[in-house]
Amino acid sequence: MEYRQLGRSGLKVSALTLGTMTFGGKGNFAKTGNTDIAGAKRQVDMCLDAGVNFYDTADVYSNGVSEEILGEAVAGKRDRLLITTKARFPMGKGPNDRGSSRHHLIEACEASLKRLRTDHIDLYQLHEWDGLTPLEETLAALDDLVRAGKVRYVGVSNFSGWHLMKALGITERDKLVRPISQQIHYTLQAREAEYELAPIAVDQGVGILVWSPLAGGLLSGKYRRGQPEPEGTRRANEWTEPPVRDIETLYDIVEVLVAVAEARGVTAAQVALAWLLGRPGVASAVIGARTDEQLADNLKAADLTLSQEERSRLDEVSLPPLLYPYWHQARTASDRLSPADRVLIAPHLKA
């Protein structure tokens, strides 16, 4: 297992992270899986044996049950791993039981610590943007949690480029703890992150953690053109993240994935994960699994290195178009592009 520095920090995380959204299976999250405590303990042990040191959850997953199960599953092993959790979404019916206010974040953190049975959270993430709470209030609350020793590092999730840059600017101006990571959706099927978020990762040192790196199973090789949709999957259970805007392009991507996988004697899922782990700014991919077999297969991606020819085939079939102002920069500024600029633009430049 490779360990990568997370953003502009000294923290090293495994290239693969165990995601626990399937733990508990309560409410709407039952569509993603329903791993019980026995299954969670098996999966944690499988990941520890594979060298995974990073474990991801959120308070909203099964309304706290995921945190509770993870806390029990890692009992006696806490010193061998890092835990990241998130807050922002509703955890009650009151008007202050949601959002990124000082009130909610501090209460949410205390509740997560109890459910996880730990005295600190290694990485505490804002789960989503809150446009109603002043960002200064949110970031000051996170700074207080770090200074109190309840949180060691902070990050964000599902922020846009301007949201993230605003947060970085405020932390620098007010000398507050700086986010070291951004947990985002980024796959061969959805490369929108390359417009702003991946360049920010390279330029500003805010490491990328990828949620749903197989696009909810769409890149597992199970979804093929002209074949019936497989049963028992998230899609079959009407879990609609991520959206598919062009089904034919998705099928084109899967065909190349499968071809590369068959030539290498591996699975399409492993190829999709290996491609992602080779992208600029990516620190870790968060893998979750409905079954132990799926988890074992995904873990093998940590040992797979794609050739440049294989990567080029996958890049070409999934390449996002250049929106404005990027097409203009490609035409008129190609002699003055930074490494961050080149994340998006370089593949479009003529040799």
C-alpha positions as CSV (number, residue, x, y, z in Angstrom):
1,M,0.0,0.0,0.0
2,E,1.3,3.4,-0.9
3,Y,1.0,6.3,1.6
4,R,0.6,9.8,0.4
5,Q,0.9,13.1,2.0
6,L,-2.5,14.7,2.5
7,G,-2.4,18.2,1.1
8,R,-0.1,20.7,2.7
9,S,0.3,18.7,5.9
10,G,2.6,16.1,7.4
11,L,-0.2,13.5,7.6
12,K,0.2,10.4,5.4
13,V,-2.9,8.5,4.3
14,S,-3.2,5.2,2.4
15,A,-4.0,5.5,-1.3
16,L,-7.2,3.7,-0.6
17,T,-9.6,4.6,2.2
18,L,-12.4,2.4,3.6
19,G,-15.7,4.2,3.2
20,T,-18.5,3.2,5.6
21,M,-21.6,4.6,4.1
22,T,-22.9,1.0,3.8
23,F,-22.5,0.5,7.6
24,G,-25.9,0.3,9.3
25,G,-28.2,0.4,6.4
26,K,-30.8,2.7,7.9
27,G,-33.3,4.9,6.1
28,N,-32.3,6.0,2.6
29,F,-28.8,4.7,3.1
30,A,-30.1,1.1,3.1
31,K,-30.0,1.6,-0.7
32,T,-26.2,1.6,-0.6
33,G,-25.8,-1.5,1.7
34,N,-26.5,-2.7,5.2
35,T,-23.3,-3.9,6.7
36,D,-23.7,-5.0,10.3
37,I,-21.1,-4.9,13.1
38,A,-19.8,-8.4,12.2
39,G,-19.4,-7.4,8.6
40,A,-17.8,-4.1,9.6
41,K,-15.2,-5.8,11.8
42,R,-14.3,-8.2,8.9
43,Q,-13.9,-5.3,6.5
44,V,-11.9,-3.2,8.9
45,D,-9.6,-6.2,9.4
46,M,-9.3,-6.8,5.7
47,C,-8.3,-3.2,5.2
48,L,-5.8,-3.2,8.0
49,D,-4.2,-6.3,6.6
50,A,-3.9,-4.6,3.2
51,G,-2.3,-1.5,4.8
52,V,-5.3,0.8,4.7
53,N,-4.9,3.4,7.5
54,F,-7.7,5.8,6.7
55,Y,-11.4,5.2,7.5
56,D,-14.2,7.5,6.4
57,T,-17.6,8.1,7.8
58,A,-20.1,10.9,8.4
59,D,-22.7,11.7,11.1
60,V,-25.5,11.6,8.6
61,Y,-24.8,8.1,7.4
62,S,-27.7,6.0,8.7
63,N,-28.3,8.9,11.2
64,G,-25.2,8.1,13.3
65,V,-25.3,4.4,13.1
66,S,-22.3,4.2,10.7
67,E,-20.2,6.1,13.2
68,E,-21.4,3.8,16.0
69,I,-20.5,0.7,14.1
70,L,-17.2,2.0,13.0
71,G,-16.3,3.0,16.6
72,E,-17.1,-0.6,17.7
73,A,-15.3,-2.2,14.8
74,V,-12.0,-0.3,15.5
75,A,-12.1,-0.8,19.3
76,G,-8.6,-1.9,20.4
77,K,-7.2,-0.9,17.0
78,R,-7.6,2.9,17.2
79,D,-3.8,3.6,17.4
80,R,-3.4,1.8,14.0
81,L,-5.7,4.0,12.0
82,L,-7.0,7.5,11.1
83,I,-10.7,8.3,11.3
84,T,-12.4,11.1,9.3
85,T,-16.0,12.1,9.7
86,K,-18.1,15.0,8.5
87,A,-20.9,17.3,9.6
88,R,-23.3,19.7,7.9
89,F,-26.5,17.7,7.1
90,P,-29.6,17.5,9.3
91,M,-29.2,15.4,12.5
92,G,-32.5,16.5,14.1
93,K,-35.7,18.4,13.3
94,G,-34.7,21.7,14.9
95,P,-33.7,24.7,12.9
96,N,-30.2,24.6,14.3
97,D,-29.7,20.8,13.8
98,R,-28.1,21.4,10.5
99,G,-25.6,23.6,8.6
100,S,-22.1,24.9,9.4
101,S,-22.9,27.3,12.3
102,R,-20.6,27.3,15.3
103,H,-23.6,25.9,17.3
104,H,-24.2,23.0,15.0
105,L,-20.5,22.1,14.3
106,I,-19.5,21.9,18.0
107,E,-22.6,19.9,18.9
108,A,-22.1,17.6,16.0
109,C,-18.4,17.1,16.8
110,E,-19.2,16.2,20.4
111,A,-21.8,13.7,19.3
112,S,-19.5,12.1,16.7
113,L,-16.8,11.7,19.3
114,K,-19.2,9.8,21.5
115,R,-20.5,7.5,18.7
116,L,-17.0,6.8,17.5
117,R,-15.7,6.1,21.0
118,T,-12.7,8.2,20.6
119,D,-11.2,11.3,22.1
120,H,-10.2,12.9,18.8
121,I,-11.1,13.0,15.1
122,D,-8.1,12.9,12.8
123,L,-9.8,14.8,9.9
124,Y,-13.1,16.7,10.4
125,Q,-14.8,17.7,7.2
126,L,-17.5,20.1,6.3
127,H,-19.8,17.8,4.4
128,E,-21.3,20.4,2.1
129,W,-21.3,24.2,1.5
130,D,-23.5,26.3,3.7
131,G,-24.3,29.5,2.0
132,L,-26.2,31.0,4.9
133,T,-23.6,30.8,7.6
134,P,-20.7,33.3,7.4
135,L,-17.6,31.3,6.4
136,E,-15.6,33.2,9.1
137,E,-17.9,31.7,11.8
138,T,-17.5,28.2,10.4
139,L,-13.8,28.3,10.1
140,A,-13.3,29.9,13.5
141,A,-15.4,27.0,15.0
142,L,-13.2,24.5,13.3
143,D,-10.1,26.3,14.6
144,D,-11.5,26.1,18.1
145,L,-12.0,22.4,17.8
146,V,-8.5,21.9,16.7
147,R,-7.1,24.0,19.5
148,A,-9.2,22.1,22.0
149,G,-7.6,18.8,20.8
150,K,-10.9,17.3,19.6
151,V,-9.9,17.6,15.9
152,R,-6.4,17.3,14.4
153,Y,-7.0,18.4,10.8
154,V,-9.9,19.9,8.9
155,G,-11.2,19.5,5.3
156,V,-14.1,20.3,3.1
157,S,-16.3,18.3,0.8
158,N,-18.5,19.2,-2.2
159,F,-17.3,22.8,-2.3
160,S,-17.0,24.6,-5.6
161,G,-13.7,26.2,-6.6
162,W,-14.7,29.7,-5.4
163,H,-16.0,28.3,-2.1
164,L,-12.7,26.6,-1.5
165,M,-10.5,29.5,-2.5
166,K,-12.6,31.8,-0.3
167,A,-12.1,29.5,2.7
168,L,-8.3,29.4,2.1
169,G,-8.2,33.2,1.9
170,I,-10.1,33.6,5.2
171,T,-7.9,31.1,7.0
172,E,-4.8,32.9,5.8
173,R,-6.1,36.4,6.6
174,D,-7.4,35.4,10.1
175,K,-4.6,32.9,10.9
176,L,-7.0,30.0,11.3
177,V,-6.4,26.3,10.8
178,R,-6.2,25.7,7.0
179,P,-8.2,22.9,5.3
180,I,-5.8,20.2,4.0
181,S,-8.2,18.2,1.9
182,Q,-11.3,18.3,-0.3
183,Q,-13.5,15.2,-0.6
184,I,-15.1,15.4,-4.0
185,H,-16.6,13.2,-6.7
186,Y,-14.1,12.5,-9.5
187,T,-14.1,9.6,-11.9
188,L,-13.6,8.6,-15.5
189,Q,-17.3,9.2,-15.9
190,A,-17.3,12.6,-14.2
191,R,-14.2,14.7,-14.7
192,E,-15.7,18.1,-13.9
193,A,-13.2,18.4,-11.0
194,E,-10.5,19.1,-13.6
195,Y,-12.0,22.5,-14.4
196,E,-11.2,24.0,-10.9
197,L,-10.9,21.6,-8.0
198,A,-8.0,19.5,-9.3
199,P,-6.0,22.6,-10.3
200,I,-6.6,24.0,-6.8
201,A,-5.3,20.8,-5.3
202,V,-2.1,21.1,-7.3
203,D,-1.7,24.9,-6.8
204,Q,-2.8,25.3,-3.2
205,G,-1.9,21.9,-1.7
206,V,-5.4,20.8,-0.8
207,G,-5.4,17.1,-1.3
208,I,-8.2,15.3,-3.1
209,L,-10.1,12.5,-1.4
210,V,-12.5,10.9,-3.9
211,W,-15.9,9.7,-2.9
212,S,-17.7,7.0,-5.0
213,P,-14.6,6.5,-7.2
214,L,-16.4,3.8,-9.2
215,A,-19.4,6.2,-9.8
216,G,-21.8,4.1,-7.7
217,G,-20.7,0.9,-9.5
218,L,-21.1,2.4,-13.0
219,L,-17.4,1.8,-13.7
220,S,-17.3,-1.7,-12.2
221,G,-17.8,-3.4,-15.6
222,K,-21.3,-4.6,-14.6
223,Y,-23.1,-1.9,-16.7
224,R,-22.7,-2.7,-20.4
225,R,-24.3,-1.4,-23.6
226,G,-27.2,-3.6,-24.7
227,Q,-27.3,-5.6,-21.5
228,P,-29.9,-5.5,-18.7
229,E,-29.1,-3.5,-15.6
230,P,-27.7,-5.8,-12.9
231,E,-29.8,-6.6,-9.8
232,G,-28.9,-5.7,-6.3
233,T,-26.9,-2.6,-7.2
234,R,-27.3,1.0,-5.9
235,R,-28.7,2.0,-9.3
236,A,-31.3,-0.9,-9.1
237,N,-32.3,0.4,-5.7
238,E,-32.8,3.9,-7.1
239,W,-29.7,5.5,-5.7
240,T,-29.2,8.3,-8.2
241,E,-25.7,9.6,-7.4
242,P,-23.8,10.4,-9.5
243,P,-26.0,11.6,-12.4
244,V,-25.3,10.2,-15.8
245,R,-25.6,13.0,-18.4
246,D,-24.5,11.0,-21.5
247,I,-25.2,7.3,-21.3
248,E,-23.5,6.5,-24.6
249,T,-20.3,8.2,-23.5
250,L,-20.5,6.1,-20.2
251,Y,-20.8,2.9,-22.3
252,D,-17.8,4.0,-24.4
253,I,-15.7,4.5,-21.3
254,V,-16.8,1.1,-19.9
255,E,-15.8,-0.6,-23.1
256,V,-12.3,0.7,-22.9
257,L,-12.1,-0.1,-19.2
258,V,-13.1,-3.7,-19.9
259,A,-10.7,-4.0,-22.8
260,V,-7.8,-2.7,-20.7
261,A,-8.8,-4.9,-17.8
262,E,-9.1,-8.1,-19.9
263,A,-5.7,-7.5,-21.4
264,R,-4.2,-7.1,-18.0
265,G,-6.1,-10.0,-16.3
266,V,-7.7,-7.7,-13.8
267,T,-11.1,-6.2,-13.2
268,A,-12.6,-3.0,-14.7
269,A,-13.0,-1.7,-11.2
270,Q,-9.3,-2.1,-10.5
271,V,-8.4,-0.3,-13.7
272,A,-10.8,2.6,-12.9
273,L,-9.3,3.0,-9.5
274,A,-5.7,2.8,-10.8
275,W,-6.5,5.5,-13.3
276,L,-7.9,7.8,-10.6
277,L,-4.9,7.2,-8.3
278,G,-2.6,8.4,-11.0
279,R,-4.3,11.8,-11.5
280,P,-2.7,15.0,-10.2
281,G,-3.7,16.0,-6.7
282,V,-5.4,12.8,-5.7
283,A,-4.4,11.5,-2.3
284,S,-6.8,8.7,-1.7
285,A,-9.9,7.0,-3.2
286,V,-12.7,6.1,-0.7
287,I,-13.8,2.6,-1.5
288,G,-17.0,1.2,0.0
289,A,-18.3,-2.3,-0.6
290,R,-21.6,-4.1,-0.2
291,T,-19.7,-7.4,0.1
292,D,-16.4,-8.7,1.3
293,E,-15.7,-9.9,-2.3
294,Q,-16.1,-6.4,-3.7
295,L,-13.8,-5.0,-1.1
296,A,-11.1,-7.6,-1.7
297,D,-11.3,-6.9,-5.4
298,N,-11.0,-3.1,-4.9
299,L,-8.1,-3.4,-2.6
300,K,-6.1,-5.0,-5.3
301,A,-6.1,-1.7,-7.2
302,A,-3.4,-0.4,-4.9
303,D,-0.9,-2.7,-6.6
304,L,-2.0,-1.9,-10.2
305,T,0.1,0.5,-12.3
306,L,-1.2,1.4,-15.7
307,S,1.1,2.0,-18.7
308,Q,1.1,5.3,-20.4
309,E,-0.6,3.8,-23.4
310,E,-3.4,2.4,-21.2
311,R,-3.8,5.8,-19.5
312,S,-3.9,7.6,-22.8
313,R,-6.7,5.3,-24.1
314,L,-8.8,6.0,-20.9
315,D,-8.0,9.7,-21.0
316,E,-9.1,10.0,-24.6
317,V,-12.4,8.3,-24.3
318,S,-13.4,10.3,-21.2
319,L,-11.8,13.7,-21.9
320,P,-14.0,16.7,-20.8
321,P,-14.5,19.5,-23.3
322,L,-12.7,22.8,-22.8
323,L,-15.3,25.4,-21.5
324,Y,-14.6,29.1,-21.5
325,P,-12.1,30.5,-20.5
326,Y,-10.1,27.3,-20.9
327,W,-10.4,27.0,-24.6
328,H,-9.2,30.5,-25.0
329,Q,-6.2,29.9,-22.7
330,A,-5.4,26.8,-24.7
331,R,-5.3,28.9,-27.9
332,T,-3.5,31.9,-26.6
333,A,-1.6,31.1,-23.4
334,S,-0.2,27.7,-23.9
335,D,3.4,29.1,-23.6
336,R,2.7,30.3,-20.0
337,L,0.7,27.5,-18.3
338,S,1.5,26.4,-14.8
339,P,1.3,22.7,-13.6
340,A,-2.1,23.5,-12.2
341,D,-3.3,24.9,-15.5
342,R,-2.0,21.8,-17.3
343,V,-4.2,19.4,-15.3
344,L,-7.1,20.3,-17.6
345,I,-5.6,21.9,-20.6
346,A,-2.5,19.8,-21.5
347,P,-4.4,16.9,-23.1
348,H,-6.0,19.4,-25.5
349,L,-2.8,21.0,-26.7
350,K,-1.5,19.9,-30.1
351,A,1.9,18.2,-30.1
